[in-house]
Amino acid sequence: SSHLGSSHFGSSHFCTSLSSPRCGPRFAEAMPFVKFEHIAREWRLKWSADADNASLMLAQAQLEEVLADVSSIEGVASVQRVVCGGCQDFKVVTKLPEKAFKDWEAKAFEPEAAFLEAVKKIPGISAVETQTYTLEEVKLNKKDIKKAQDKKEKEQGEGETQKDEKPPV
C-alpha cells in the first residue's frame, strides 16, 4: 500500500527521503497519472495534554525558533502547521517546487535535525517522525468545475438513453 498520505504514526514504513521507492516523487514517477510539481517535508509528533498542554506549547515554541529559517529556504512555497486536539498531533509541512526541494534535501533539510532533537527532549512529546511526499493543490477553478459537471451530466444522459432503448426483436 502507498504511504503517500499515510497518517499512521506507528508505521515503520514512513517516508524519509526522495530515494525511498515507496514514497514521494519516486513513487509518483512510477504512477504517471499522479502529476506533481511540489514536494513537501513533514515533521510530526504526538504531544500530551498533561500540565495544561505544556508539551504542545513547548513544541510551538521550538517551531517559532526555526520558523524564520524554514520560511527563508530558497524556493519555499508554504510552511503550514497542523494541530489536532483530538489526536494530539503536531505537524509542520514545508512545501517546495521539486528542484528547490532537492536542493534542500541535499542540505539535510536544515534546520530539521535541530528542531527534531529539541522536540524529542520535551517531556510529553512522542512519535517524532518525518515524511516526504508530493503535495499539490487540486481544487478546480470555476471554469474546470463547469467542464467536469457538464461531462458528468453528459455521461449520465448517455447511460439513461441506452437503458430506454428497446432491444431489437
Chimera marker file (.cmm) of the C-alpha trace (Angstrom):
<marker_set name="trace">
<marker id="1" x="0.000" y="0.000" z="0.000" r="1" g="1" b="0" radius="0.5"/>
<marker id="2" x="1.068" y="3.560" z="-0.665" r="1" g="1" b="0" radius="0.5"/>
<marker id="3" x="2.287" y="5.746" z="2.172" r="1" g="1" b="0" radius="0.5"/>
<marker id="4" x="1.927" y="8.980" z="0.239" r="1" g="1" b="0" radius="0.5"/>
<marker id="5" x="-0.865" y="10.074" z="2.542" r="1" g="1" b="0" radius="0.5"/>
<marker id="6" x="-0.204" y="7.825" z="5.498" r="1" g="1" b="0" radius="0.5"/>
<marker id="7" x="-1.255" y="9.104" z="8.875" r="1" g="1" b="0" radius="0.5"/>
<marker id="8" x="-0.103" y="6.086" z="10.853" r="1" g="1" b="0" radius="0.5"/>
<marker id="9" x="2.370" y="7.408" z="13.396" r="1" g="1" b="0" radius="0.5"/>
<marker id="10" x="3.339" y="3.909" z="14.478" r="1" g="1" b="0" radius="0.5"/>
<marker id="11" x="4.237" y="2.804" z="10.969" r="1" g="1" b="0" radius="0.5"/>
<marker id="12" x="7.811" y="1.708" z="10.490" r="1" g="1" b="0" radius="0.5"/>
<marker id="13" x="7.446" y="2.433" z="6.769" r="1" g="1" b="0" radius="0.5"/>
<marker id="14" x="7.271" y="6.219" z="6.908" r="1" g="1" b="0" radius="0.5"/>
<marker id="15" x="8.980" y="8.076" z="4.104" r="1" g="1" b="0" radius="0.5"/>
<marker id="16" x="12.307" y="9.657" z="4.877" r="1" g="1" b="0" radius="0.5"/>
<marker id="17" x="13.685" y="10.792" z="1.553" r="1" g="1" b="0" radius="0.5"/>
<marker id="18" x="13.152" y="11.058" z="-2.159" r="1" g="1" b="0" radius="0.5"/>
<marker id="19" x="15.216" y="7.911" z="-2.636" r="1" g="1" b="0" radius="0.5"/>
<marker id="20" x="12.620" y="5.720" z="-0.933" r="1" g="1" b="0" radius="0.5"/>
<marker id="21" x="10.880" y="3.671" z="-3.655" r="1" g="1" b="0" radius="0.5"/>
<marker id="22" x="7.589" y="3.637" z="-1.726" r="1" g="1" b="0" radius="0.5"/>
<marker id="23" x="7.131" y="7.366" z="-1.326" r="1" g="1" b="0" radius="0.5"/>
<marker id="24" x="7.327" y="10.808" z="-2.730" r="1" g="1" b="0" radius="0.5"/>
<marker id="25" x="8.321" y="11.542" z="-6.290" r="1" g="1" b="0" radius="0.5"/>
<marker id="26" x="9.865" y="8.127" z="-6.995" r="1" g="1" b="0" radius="0.5"/>
<marker id="27" x="6.507" y="6.550" z="-6.234" r="1" g="1" b="0" radius="0.5"/>
<marker id="28" x="4.739" y="9.227" z="-8.263" r="1" g="1" b="0" radius="0.5"/>
<marker id="29" x="7.079" y="8.732" z="-11.248" r="1" g="1" b="0" radius="0.5"/>
<marker id="30" x="6.030" y="5.079" z="-11.298" r="1" g="1" b="0" radius="0.5"/>
<marker id="31" x="2.422" y="6.278" z="-11.420" r="1" g="1" b="0" radius="0.5"/>
<marker id="32" x="2.301" y="8.741" z="-14.363" r="1" g="1" b="0" radius="0.5"/>
<marker id="33" x="-1.287" y="9.727" z="-13.544" r="1" g="1" b="0" radius="0.5"/>
<marker id="34" x="-0.007" y="11.239" z="-10.253" r="1" g="1" b="0" radius="0.5"/>
<marker id="35" x="1.131" y="14.587" z="-11.613" r="1" g="1" b="0" radius="0.5"/>
<marker id="36" x="3.051" y="16.890" z="-9.287" r="1" g="1" b="0" radius="0.5"/>
<marker id="37" x="5.282" y="19.916" z="-9.213" r="1" g="1" b="0" radius="0.5"/>
<marker id="38" x="5.745" y="20.247" z="-5.442" r="1" g="1" b="0" radius="0.5"/>
<marker id="39" x="7.252" y="18.079" z="-2.740" r="1" g="1" b="0" radius="0.5"/>
<marker id="40" x="6.646" y="18.505" z="0.973" r="1" g="1" b="0" radius="0.5"/>
<marker id="41" x="8.625" y="17.541" z="4.036" r="1" g="1" b="0" radius="0.5"/>
<marker id="42" x="6.571" y="16.858" z="7.132" r="1" g="1" b="0" radius="0.5"/>
<marker id="43" x="7.849" y="16.890" z="10.717" r="1" g="1" b="0" radius="0.5"/>
<marker id="44" x="5.338" y="15.344" z="13.095" r="1" g="1" b="0" radius="0.5"/>
<marker id="45" x="4.967" y="14.380" z="16.693" r="1" g="1" b="0" radius="0.5"/>
<marker id="46" x="2.450" y="13.484" z="19.352" r="1" g="1" b="0" radius="0.5"/>
<marker id="47" x="2.020" y="15.813" z="22.326" r="1" g="1" b="0" radius="0.5"/>
<marker id="48" x="0.463" y="15.225" z="25.721" r="1" g="1" b="0" radius="0.5"/>
<marker id="49" x="-2.400" y="17.117" z="27.335" r="1" g="1" b="0" radius="0.5"/>
<marker id="50" x="-0.602" y="16.809" z="30.695" r="1" g="1" b="0" radius="0.5"/>
<marker id="51" x="0.212" y="20.015" z="32.598" r="1" g="1" b="0" radius="0.5"/>
<marker id="52" x="-2.244" y="22.133" z="30.588" r="1" g="1" b="0" radius="0.5"/>
<marker id="53" x="-0.754" y="21.097" z="27.223" r="1" g="1" b="0" radius="0.5"/>
<marker id="54" x="2.761" y="22.126" z="28.243" r="1" g="1" b="0" radius="0.5"/>
<marker id="55" x="4.371" y="19.884" z="25.615" r="1" g="1" b="0" radius="0.5"/>
<marker id="56" x="2.258" y="21.458" z="22.860" r="1" g="1" b="0" radius="0.5"/>
<marker id="57" x="3.253" y="24.942" z="23.990" r="1" g="1" b="0" radius="0.5"/>
<marker id="58" x="6.928" y="23.941" z="24.015" r="1" g="1" b="0" radius="0.5"/>
<marker id="59" x="6.659" y="22.314" z="20.574" r="1" g="1" b="0" radius="0.5"/>
<marker id="60" x="5.130" y="25.545" z="19.251" r="1" g="1" b="0" radius="0.5"/>
<marker id="61" x="7.978" y="27.498" z="20.852" r="1" g="1" b="0" radius="0.5"/>
<marker id="62" x="10.511" y="25.243" z="19.111" r="1" g="1" b="0" radius="0.5"/>
<marker id="63" x="8.744" y="25.826" z="15.785" r="1" g="1" b="0" radius="0.5"/>
<marker id="64" x="8.949" y="29.573" z="16.371" r="1" g="1" b="0" radius="0.5"/>
<marker id="65" x="12.707" y="29.176" z="16.984" r="1" g="1" b="0" radius="0.5"/>
<marker id="66" x="13.241" y="27.766" z="13.462" r="1" g="1" b="0" radius="0.5"/>
<marker id="67" x="10.335" y="29.365" z="11.585" r="1" g="1" b="0" radius="0.5"/>
<marker id="68" x="12.351" y="32.229" z="10.076" r="1" g="1" b="0" radius="0.5"/>
<marker id="69" x="14.948" y="29.735" z="8.808" r="1" g="1" b="0" radius="0.5"/>
<marker id="70" x="12.308" y="27.405" z="7.348" r="1" g="1" b="0" radius="0.5"/>
<marker id="71" x="10.391" y="30.300" z="5.802" r="1" g="1" b="0" radius="0.5"/>
<marker id="72" x="13.544" y="31.592" z="4.117" r="1" g="1" b="0" radius="0.5"/>
<marker id="73" x="14.544" y="28.295" z="2.454" r="1" g="1" b="0" radius="0.5"/>
<marker id="74" x="15.185" y="29.105" z="-1.203" r="1" g="1" b="0" radius="0.5"/>
<marker id="75" x="12.014" y="28.436" z="-3.199" r="1" g="1" b="0" radius="0.5"/>
<marker id="76" x="9.719" y="27.588" z="-0.267" r="1" g="1" b="0" radius="0.5"/>
<marker id="77" x="6.071" y="27.701" z="-1.389" r="1" g="1" b="0" radius="0.5"/>
<marker id="78" x="4.427" y="27.306" z="2.019" r="1" g="1" b="0" radius="0.5"/>
<marker id="79" x="5.003" y="26.339" z="5.630" r="1" g="1" b="0" radius="0.5"/>
<marker id="80" x="1.939" y="25.052" z="7.440" r="1" g="1" b="0" radius="0.5"/>
<marker id="81" x="1.381" y="23.916" z="10.996" r="1" g="1" b="0" radius="0.5"/>
<marker id="82" x="-1.312" y="21.354" z="11.788" r="1" g="1" b="0" radius="0.5"/>
<marker id="83" x="-2.513" y="20.775" z="15.352" r="1" g="1" b="0" radius="0.5"/>
<marker id="84" x="-5.229" y="18.252" z="16.229" r="1" g="1" b="0" radius="0.5"/>
<marker id="85" x="-6.501" y="18.437" z="19.785" r="1" g="1" b="0" radius="0.5"/>
<marker id="86" x="-8.323" y="15.109" z="19.495" r="1" g="1" b="0" radius="0.5"/>
<marker id="87" x="-5.395" y="13.103" z="18.120" r="1" g="1" b="0" radius="0.5"/>
<marker id="88" x="-2.775" y="15.277" z="19.814" r="1" g="1" b="0" radius="0.5"/>
<marker id="89" x="-0.909" y="15.652" z="16.532" r="1" g="1" b="0" radius="0.5"/>
<marker id="90" x="1.525" y="18.483" z="15.813" r="1" g="1" b="0" radius="0.5"/>
<marker id="91" x="2.815" y="18.676" z="12.258" r="1" g="1" b="0" radius="0.5"/>
<marker id="92" x="4.874" y="21.127" z="10.267" r="1" g="1" b="0" radius="0.5"/>
<marker id="93" x="4.598" y="20.792" z="6.478" r="1" g="1" b="0" radius="0.5"/>
<marker id="94" x="7.070" y="22.642" z="4.257" r="1" g="1" b="0" radius="0.5"/>
<marker id="95" x="6.210" y="22.623" z="0.548" r="1" g="1" b="0" radius="0.5"/>
<marker id="96" x="8.641" y="23.462" z="-2.257" r="1" g="1" b="0" radius="0.5"/>
<marker id="97" x="8.878" y="23.066" z="-6.023" r="1" g="1" b="0" radius="0.5"/>
<marker id="98" x="10.709" y="19.839" z="-6.911" r="1" g="1" b="0" radius="0.5"/>
<marker id="99" x="14.084" y="21.420" z="-7.784" r="1" g="1" b="0" radius="0.5"/>
<marker id="100" x="14.144" y="23.584" z="-4.642" r="1" g="1" b="0" radius="0.5"/>
<marker id="101" x="13.167" y="20.538" z="-2.582" r="1" g="1" b="0" radius="0.5"/>
<marker id="102" x="16.106" y="18.533" z="-3.946" r="1" g="1" b="0" radius="0.5"/>
<marker id="103" x="18.442" y="21.408" z="-3.040" r="1" g="1" b="0" radius="0.5"/>
<marker id="104" x="17.006" y="21.484" z="0.497" r="1" g="1" b="0" radius="0.5"/>
<marker id="105" x="17.319" y="17.695" z="0.796" r="1" g="1" b="0" radius="0.5"/>
<marker id="106" x="20.997" y="17.968" z="-0.183" r="1" g="1" b="0" radius="0.5"/>
<marker id="107" x="21.387" y="20.260" z="2.866" r="1" g="1" b="0" radius="0.5"/>
<marker id="108" x="19.793" y="17.593" z="5.149" r="1" g="1" b="0" radius="0.5"/>
<marker id="109" x="16.579" y="19.648" z="5.386" r="1" g="1" b="0" radius="0.5"/>
<marker id="110" x="18.301" y="22.189" z="7.637" r="1" g="1" b="0" radius="0.5"/>
<marker id="111" x="17.072" y="23.131" z="10.330" r="1" g="1" b="0" radius="0.5"/>
<marker id="112" x="15.227" y="19.801" z="10.641" r="1" g="1" b="0" radius="0.5"/>
<marker id="113" x="17.808" y="17.977" z="12.793" r="1" g="1" b="0" radius="0.5"/>
<marker id="114" x="17.949" y="20.781" z="15.374" r="1" g="1" b="0" radius="0.5"/>
<marker id="115" x="14.145" y="21.008" z="15.550" r="1" g="1" b="0" radius="0.5"/>
<marker id="116" x="13.669" y="17.241" z="15.912" r="1" g="1" b="0" radius="0.5"/>
<marker id="117" x="16.414" y="16.980" z="18.528" r="1" g="1" b="0" radius="0.5"/>
<marker id="118" x="14.858" y="19.833" z="20.536" r="1" g="1" b="0" radius="0.5"/>
<marker id="119" x="11.297" y="18.458" z="20.495" r="1" g="1" b="0" radius="0.5"/>
<marker id="120" x="12.464" y="14.946" z="21.431" r="1" g="1" b="0" radius="0.5"/>
<marker id="121" x="13.766" y="16.414" z="24.702" r="1" g="1" b="0" radius="0.5"/>
<marker id="122" x="10.362" y="17.863" z="25.666" r="1" g="1" b="0" radius="0.5"/>
<marker id="123" x="8.534" y="15.790" z="28.326" r="1" g="1" b="0" radius="0.5"/>
<marker id="124" x="5.252" y="14.505" z="26.880" r="1" g="1" b="0" radius="0.5"/>
<marker id="125" x="6.429" y="14.514" z="23.254" r="1" g="1" b="0" radius="0.5"/>
<marker id="126" x="6.494" y="11.148" z="21.471" r="1" g="1" b="0" radius="0.5"/>
<marker id="127" x="6.431" y="9.583" z="17.985" r="1" g="1" b="0" radius="0.5"/>
<marker id="128" x="8.708" y="12.201" z="16.429" r="1" g="1" b="0" radius="0.5"/>
<marker id="129" x="8.885" y="11.358" z="12.721" r="1" g="1" b="0" radius="0.5"/>
<marker id="130" x="9.415" y="12.823" z="9.278" r="1" g="1" b="0" radius="0.5"/>
<marker id="131" x="7.822" y="12.084" z="5.925" r="1" g="1" b="0" radius="0.5"/>
<marker id="132" x="8.372" y="13.218" z="2.347" r="1" g="1" b="0" radius="0.5"/>
<marker id="133" x="5.516" y="13.278" z="-0.150" r="1" g="1" b="0" radius="0.5"/>
<marker id="134" x="4.143" y="15.147" z="-3.145" r="1" g="1" b="0" radius="0.5"/>
<marker id="135" x="1.697" y="17.911" z="-2.249" r="1" g="1" b="0" radius="0.5"/>
<marker id="136" x="-0.481" y="19.601" z="-4.833" r="1" g="1" b="0" radius="0.5"/>
<marker id="137" x="-3.405" y="21.981" z="-4.805" r="1" g="1" b="0" radius="0.5"/>
<marker id="138" x="-6.123" y="20.088" z="-6.705" r="1" g="1" b="0" radius="0.5"/>
<marker id="139" x="-9.078" y="22.435" z="-6.218" r="1" g="1" b="0" radius="0.5"/>
<marker id="140" x="-10.720" y="23.201" z="-9.554" r="1" g="1" b="0" radius="0.5"/>
<marker id="141" x="-11.367" y="26.742" z="-10.760" r="1" g="1" b="0" radius="0.5"/>
<marker id="142" x="-14.931" y="27.712" z="-11.787" r="1" g="1" b="0" radius="0.5"/>
<marker id="143" x="-14.313" y="27.008" z="-15.495" r="1" g="1" b="0" radius="0.5"/>
<marker id="144" x="-12.963" y="23.498" z="-14.766" r="1" g="1" b="0" radius="0.5"/>
<marker id="145" x="-15.803" y="22.784" z="-12.295" r="1" g="1" b="0" radius="0.5"/>
<marker id="146" x="-18.319" y="23.610" z="-15.046" r="1" g="1" b="0" radius="0.5"/>
<marker id="147" x="-16.456" y="21.335" z="-17.525" r="1" g="1" b="0" radius="0.5"/>
<marker id="148" x="-16.448" y="18.454" z="-15.020" r="1" g="1" b="0" radius="0.5"/>
<marker id="149" x="-20.140" y="18.922" z="-14.233" r="1" g="1" b="0" radius="0.5"/>
<marker id="150" x="-21.061" y="19.096" z="-17.922" r="1" g="1" b="0" radius="0.5"/>
<marker id="151" x="-19.061" y="15.925" z="-18.633" r="1" g="1" b="0" radius="0.5"/>
<marker id="152" x="-20.768" y="14.101" z="-15.750" r="1" g="1" b="0" radius="0.5"/>
<marker id="153" x="-24.247" y="15.195" z="-16.914" r="1" g="1" b="0" radius="0.5"/>
<marker id="154" x="-23.445" y="14.104" z="-20.479" r="1" g="1" b="0" radius="0.5"/>
<marker id="155" x="-22.238" y="10.671" z="-19.276" r="1" g="1" b="0" radius="0.5"/>
<marker id="156" x="-25.348" y="10.232" z="-17.116" r="1" g="1" b="0" radius="0.5"/>
<marker id="157" x="-27.566" y="11.256" z="-20.027" r="1" g="1" b="0" radius="0.5"/>
<marker id="158" x="-25.920" y="8.702" z="-22.339" r="1" g="1" b="0" radius="0.5"/>
<marker id="159" x="-26.435" y="5.973" z="-19.743" r="1" g="1" b="0" radius="0.5"/>
<marker id="160" x="-30.158" y="6.764" z="-19.472" r="1" g="1" b="0" radius="0.5"/>
<marker id="161" x="-30.578" y="6.814" z="-23.271" r="1" g="1" b="0" radius="0.5"/>
<marker id="162" x="-29.086" y="3.338" z="-23.570" r="1" g="1" b="0" radius="0.5"/>
<marker id="163" x="-31.429" y="1.973" z="-20.850" r="1" g="1" b="0" radius="0.5"/>
<marker id="164" x="-34.517" y="3.421" z="-22.576" r="1" g="1" b="0" radius="0.5"/>
<marker id="165" x="-33.741" y="1.852" z="-25.949" r="1" g="1" b="0" radius="0.5"/>
<marker id="166" x="-35.655" y="-1.332" z="-26.667" r="1" g="1" b="0" radius="0.5"/>
<marker id="167" x="-33.573" y="-4.331" z="-27.690" r="1" g="1" b="0" radius="0.5"/>
<marker id="168" x="-34.075" y="-5.390" z="-31.308" r="1" g="1" b="0" radius="0.5"/>
<marker id="169" x="-36.750" y="-8.073" z="-31.700" r="1" g="1" b="0" radius="0.5"/>
<link id1="1" id2="2" r="1" g="1" b="0" radius="0.2"/>
<link id1="2" id2="3" r="1" g="1" b="0" radius="0.2"/>
<link id1="3" id2="4" r="1" g="1" b="0" radius="0.2"/>
<link id1="4" id2="5" r="1" g="1" b="0" radius="0.2"/>
<link id1="5" id2="6" r="1" g="1" b="0" radius="0.2"/>
<link id1="6" id2="7" r="1" g="1" b="0" radius="0.2"/>
<link id1="7" id2="8" r="1" g="1" b="0" radius="0.2"/>
<link id1="8" id2="9" r="1" g="1" b="0" radius="0.2"/>
<link id1="9" id2="10" r="1" g="1" b="0" radius="0.2"/>
<link id1="10" id2="11" r="1" g="1" b="0" radius="0.2"/>
<link id1="11" id2="12" r="1" g="1" b="0" radius="0.2"/>
<link id1="12" id2="13" r="1" g="1" b="0" radius="0.2"/>
<link id1="13" id2="14" r="1" g="1" b="0" radius="0.2"/>
<link id1="14" id2="15" r="1" g="1" b="0" radius="0.2"/>
<link id1="15" id2="16" r="1" g="1" b="0" radius="0.2"/>
<link id1="16" id2="17" r="1" g="1" b="0" radius="0.2"/>
<link id1="17" id2="18" r="1" g="1" b="0" radius="0.2"/>
<link id1="18" id2="19" r="1" g="1" b="0" radius="0.2"/>
<link id1="19" id2="20" r="1" g="1" b="0" radius="0.2"/>
<link id1="20" id2="21" r="1" g="1" b="0" radius="0.2"/>
<link id1="21" id2="22" r="1" g="1" b="0" radius="0.2"/>
<link id1="22" id2="23" r="1" g="1" b="0" radius="0.2"/>
<link id1="23" id2="24" r="1" g="1" b="0" radius="0.2"/>
<link id1="24" id2="25" r="1" g="1" b="0" radius="0.2"/>
<link id1="25" id2="26" r="1" g="1" b="0" radius="0.2"/>
<link id1="26" id2="27" r="1" g="1" b="0" radius="0.2"/>
<link id1="27" id2="28" r="1" g="1" b="0" radius="0.2"/>
<link id1="28" id2="29" r="1" g="1" b="0" radius="0.2"/>
<link id1="29" id2="30" r="1" g="1" b="0" radius="0.2"/>
<link id1="30" id2="31" r="1" g="1" b="0" radius="0.2"/>
<link id1="31" id2="32" r="1" g="1" b="0" radius="0.2"/>
<link id1="32" id2="33" r="1" g="1" b="0" radius="0.2"/>
<link id1="33" id2="34" r="1" g="1" b="0" radius="0.2"/>
<link id1="34" id2="35" r="1" g="1" b="0" radius="0.2"/>
<link id1="35" id2="36" r="1" g="1" b="0" radius="0.2"/>
<link id1="36" id2="37" r="1" g="1" b="0" radius="0.2"/>
<link id1="37" id2="38" r="1" g="1" b="0" radius="0.2"/>
<link id1="38" id2="39" r="1" g="1" b="0" radius="0.2"/>
<link id1="39" id2="40" r="1" g="1" b="0" radius="0.2"/>
<link id1="40" id2="41" r="1" g="1" b="0" radius="0.2"/>
<link id1="41" id2="42" r="1" g="1" b="0" radius="0.2"/>
<link id1="42" id2="43" r="1" g="1" b="0" radius="0.2"/>
<link id1="43" id2="44" r="1" g="1" b="0" radius="0.2"/>
<link id1="44" id2="45" r="1" g="1" b="0" radius="0.2"/>
<link id1="45" id2="46" r="1" g="1" b="0" radius="0.2"/>
<link id1="46" id2="47" r="1" g="1" b="0" radius="0.2"/>
<link id1="47" id2="48" r="1" g="1" b="0" radius="0.2"/>
<link id1="48" id2="49" r="1" g="1" b="0" radius="0.2"/>
<link id1="49" id2="50" r="1" g="1" b="0" radius="0.2"/>
<link id1="50" id2="51" r="1" g="1" b="0" radius="0.2"/>
<link id1="51" id2="52" r="1" g="1" b="0" radius="0.2"/>
<link id1="52" id2="53" r="1" g="1" b="0" radius="0.2"/>
<link id1="53" id2="54" r="1" g="1" b="0" radius="0.2"/>
<link id1="54" id2="55" r="1" g="1" b="0" radius="0.2"/>
<link id1="55" id2="56" r="1" g="1" b="0" radius="0.2"/>
<link id1="56" id2="57" r="1" g="1" b="0" radius="0.2"/>
<link id1="57" id2="58" r="1" g="1" b="0" radius="0.2"/>
<link id1="58" id2="59" r="1" g="1" b="0" radius="0.2"/>
<link id1="59" id2="60" r="1" g="1" b="0" radius="0.2"/>
<link id1="60" id2="61" r="1" g="1" b="0" radius="0.2"/>
<link id1="61" id2="62" r="1" g="1" b="0" radius="0.2"/>
<link id1="62" id2="63" r="1" g="1" b="0" radius="0.2"/>
<link id1="63" id2="64" r="1" g="1" b="0" radius="0.2"/>
<link id1="64" id2="65" r="1" g="1" b="0" radius="0.2"/>
<link id1="65" id2="66" r="1" g="1" b="0" radius="0.2"/>
<link id1="66" id2="67" r="1" g="1" b="0" radius="0.2"/>
<link id1="67" id2="68" r="1" g="1" b="0" radius="0.2"/>
<link id1="68" id2="69" r="1" g="1" b="0" radius="0.2"/>
<link id1="69" id2="70" r="1" g="1" b="0" radius="0.2"/>
<link id1="70" id2="71" r="1" g="1" b="0" radius="0.2"/>
<link id1="71" id2="72" r="1" g="1" b="0" radius="0.2"/>
<link id1="72" id2="73" r="1" g="1" b="0" radius="0.2"/>
<link id1="73" id2="74" r="1" g="1" b="0" radius="0.2"/>
<link id1="74" id2="75" r="1" g="1" b="0" radius="0.2"/>
<link id1="75" id2="76" r="1" g="1" b="0" radius="0.2"/>
<link id1="76" id2="77" r="1" g="1" b="0" radius="0.2"/>
<link id1="77" id2="78" r="1" g="1" b="0" radius="0.2"/>
<link id1="78" id2="79" r="1" g="1" b="0" radius="0.2"/>
<link id1="79" id2="80" r="1" g="1" b="0" radius="0.2"/>
<link id1="80" id2="81" r="1" g="1" b="0" radius="0.2"/>
<link id1="81" id2="82" r="1" g="1" b="0" radius="0.2"/>
<link id1="82" id2="83" r="1" g="1" b="0" radius="0.2"/>
<link id1="83" id2="84" r="1" g="1" b="0" radius="0.2"/>
<link id1="84" id2="85" r="1" g="1" b="0" radius="0.2"/>
<link id1="85" id2="86" r="1" g="1" b="0" radius="0.2"/>
<link id1="86" id2="87" r="1" g="1" b="0" radius="0.2"/>
<link id1="87" id2="88" r="1" g="1" b="0" radius="0.2"/>
<link id1="88" id2="89" r="1" g="1" b="0" radius="0.2"/>
<link id1="89" id2="90" r="1" g="1" b="0" radius="0.2"/>
<link id1="90" id2="91" r="1" g="1" b="0" radius="0.2"/>
<link id1="91" id2="92" r="1" g="1" b="0" radius="0.2"/>
<link id1="92" id2="93" r="1" g="1" b="0" radius="0.2"/>
<link id1="93" id2="94" r="1" g="1" b="0" radius="0.2"/>
<link id1="94" id2="95" r="1" g="1" b="0" radius="0.2"/>
<link id1="95" id2="96" r="1" g="1" b="0" radius="0.2"/>
<link id1="96" id2="97" r="1" g="1" b="0" radius="0.2"/>
<link id1="97" id2="98" r="1" g="1" b="0" radius="0.2"/>
<link id1="98" id2="99" r="1" g="1" b="0" radius="0.2"/>
<link id1="99" id2="100" r="1" g="1" b="0" radius="0.2"/>
<link id1="100" id2="101" r="1" g="1" b="0" radius="0.2"/>
<link id1="101" id2="102" r="1" g="1" b="0" radius="0.2"/>
<link id1="102" id2="103" r="1" g="1" b="0" radius="0.2"/>
<link id1="103" id2="104" r="1" g="1" b="0" radius="0.2"/>
<link id1="104" id2="105" r="1" g="1" b="0" radius="0.2"/>
<link id1="105" id2="106" r="1" g="1" b="0" radius="0.2"/>
<link id1="106" id2="107" r="1" g="1" b="0" radius="0.2"/>
<link id1="107" id2="108" r="1" g="1" b="0" radius="0.2"/>
<link id1="108" id2="109" r="1" g="1" b="0" radius="0.2"/>
<link id1="109" id2="110" r="1" g="1" b="0" radius="0.2"/>
<link id1="110" id2="111" r="1" g="1" b="0" radius="0.2"/>
<link id1="111" id2="112" r="1" g="1" b="0" radius="0.2"/>
<link id1="112" id2="113" r="1" g="1" b="0" radius="0.2"/>
<link id1="113" id2="114" r="1" g="1" b="0" radius="0.2"/>
<link id1="114" id2="115" r="1" g="1" b="0" radius="0.2"/>
<link id1="115" id2="116" r="1" g="1" b="0" radius="0.2"/>
<link id1="116" id2="117" r="1" g="1" b="0" radius="0.2"/>
<link id1="117" id2="118" r="1" g="1" b="0" radius="0.2"/>
<link id1="118" id2="119" r="1" g="1" b="0" radius="0.2"/>
<link id1="119" id2="120" r="1" g="1" b="0" radius="0.2"/>
<link id1="120" id2="121" r="1" g="1" b="0" radius="0.2"/>
<link id1="121" id2="122" r="1" g="1" b="0" radius="0.2"/>
<link id1="122" id2="123" r="1" g="1" b="0" radius="0.2"/>
<link id1="123" id2="124" r="1" g="1" b="0" radius="0.2"/>
<link id1="124" id2="125" r="1" g="1" b="0" radius="0.2"/>
<link id1="125" id2="126" r="1" g="1" b="0" radius="0.2"/>
<link id1="126" id2="127" r="1" g="1" b="0" radius="0.2"/>
<link id1="127" id2="128" r="1" g="1" b="0" radius="0.2"/>
<link id1="128" id2="129" r="1" g="1" b="0" radius="0.2"/>
<link id1="129" id2="130" r="1" g="1" b="0" radius="0.2"/>
<link id1="130" id2="131" r="1" g="1" b="0" radius="0.2"/>
<link id1="131" id2="132" r="1" g="1" b="0" radius="0.2"/>
<link id1="132" id2="133" r="1" g="1" b="0" radius="0.2"/>
<link id1="133" id2="134" r="1" g="1" b="0" radius="0.2"/>
<link id1="134" id2="135" r="1" g="1" b="0" radius="0.2"/>
<link id1="135" id2="136" r="1" g="1" b="0" radius="0.2"/>
<link id1="136" id2="137" r="1" g="1" b="0" radius="0.2"/>
<link id1="137" id2="138" r="1" g="1" b="0" radius="0.2"/>
<link id1="138" id2="139" r="1" g="1" b="0" radius="0.2"/>
<link id1="139" id2="140" r="1" g="1" b="0" radius="0.2"/>
<link id1="140" id2="141" r="1" g="1" b="0" radius="0.2"/>
<link id1="141" id2="142" r="1" g="1" b="0" radius="0.2"/>
<link id1="142" id2="143" r="1" g="1" b="0" radius="0.2"/>
<link id1="143" id2="144" r="1" g="1" b="0" radius="0.2"/>
<link id1="144" id2="145" r="1" g="1" b="0" radius="0.2"/>
<link id1="145" id2="146" r="1" g="1" b="0" radius="0.2"/>
<link id1="146" id2="147" r="1" g="1" b="0" radius="0.2"/>
<link id1="147" id2="148" r="1" g="1" b="0" radius="0.2"/>
<link id1="148" id2="149" r="1" g="1" b="0" radius="0.2"/>
<link id1="149" id2="150" r="1" g="1" b="0" radius="0.2"/>
<link id1="150" id2="151" r="1" g="1" b="0" radius="0.2"/>
<link id1="151" id2="152" r="1" g="1" b="0" radius="0.2"/>
<link id1="152" id2="153" r="1" g="1" b="0" radius="0.2"/>
<link id1="153" id2="154" r="1" g="1" b="0" radius="0.2"/>
<link id1="154" id2="155" r="1" g="1" b="0" radius="0.2"/>
<link id1="155" id2="156" r="1" g="1" b="0" radius="0.2"/>
<link id1="156" id2="157" r="1" g="1" b="0" radius="0.2"/>
<link id1="157" id2="158" r="1" g="1" b="0" radius="0.2"/>
<link id1="158" id2="159" r="1" g="1" b="0" radius="0.2"/>
<link id1="159" id2="160" r="1" g="1" b="0" radius="0.2"/>
<link id1="160" id2="161" r="1" g="1" b="0" radius="0.2"/>
<link id1="161" id2="162" r="1" g="1" b="0" radius="0.2"/>
<link id1="162" id2="163" r="1" g="1" b="0" radius="0.2"/>
<link id1="163" id2="164" r="1" g="1" b="0" radius="0.2"/>
<link id1="164" id2="165" r="1" g="1" b="0" radius="0.2"/>
<link id1="165" id2="166" r="1" g="1" b="0" radius="0.2"/>
<link id1="166" id2="167" r="1" g="1" b="0" radius="0.2"/>
<link id1="167" id2="168" r="1" g="1" b="0" radius="0.2"/>
<link id1="168" id2="169" r="1" g="1" b="0" radius="0.2"/>
</marker_set>
